[in-house]
Amino acid sequence: VSAVIVFSGGLDSTVALTEATKLHDRVLAVSFNYGQRHRHRELAAARDIARQLGVTHHVVDLGCLAELLPGSSLTDLGIPVPHGHYAAESMQATVVPNRNMIMLSIAAGIAGAHGMEQVITAVHAGDHYVYPDCRPEFMASLDIALNLAFTTAQRPVLDAPYVQLTKAEIVSRGYAMGAPMDLSWSCYEGGARHCGRCGTCVERCSAFEDAGVHDPTLYEDPHYFRTVTEPEPSTTPSGTGGVAT
Ligand SMILES: [Zn+2]
């Protein structure tokens, strides 16, 4: 089987790419420059990891999207990256509208053009809180849409193997496989080191701790994640006439 994988150079997609190289005969890794503030760190990590795994790697340049998709702290330098728990309401600031759909749509086109059978995305359960286009319902719907968008001969199948896994479970999996997680980059700030405070850094720190695996990452603030707690889920459904407070 052959597969195109959407590969950011982050922790989850590094484990997924490692696993794909073991399962598939032919793997093509595709990364995206969408003008994200951490692109230099993230894309360099992606390049190094792909090289280490011996995988062909392409960067799709959508850098012009940054100015067309303002309002996210990832693409708009005027909006600070929020610190705290990755499930917190404040993490809405990191949403880039329809980002996953945009990337998967392009990856599916590449797969179809090259006669490759699968499109892999490493979305996981921790992404569900904030990013609608990382949820299982979206994945199921996109798979149906792809079924309609291609001729039968070209149609790639969408595979989201980690969609129900926590990041800690992905770390355990990566550790068992010997995935080069030490080379991966998560931090949205894109500084010299991982900041340790942004949502994705907090999730990364917690995942290694929960998995009981040594975290090889250098953080500016390695203990911050212990100070943040998961927010209480909202108990008042919106739109039911409840009194606003
Ligand atoms: Zn960070």
Residues whose N, C-alpha, C, O or C-beta is under 5 A from the ligand:
A	BS01	ZN	C187 Y188 E189 H194 C195 G196 R197 C198 C201
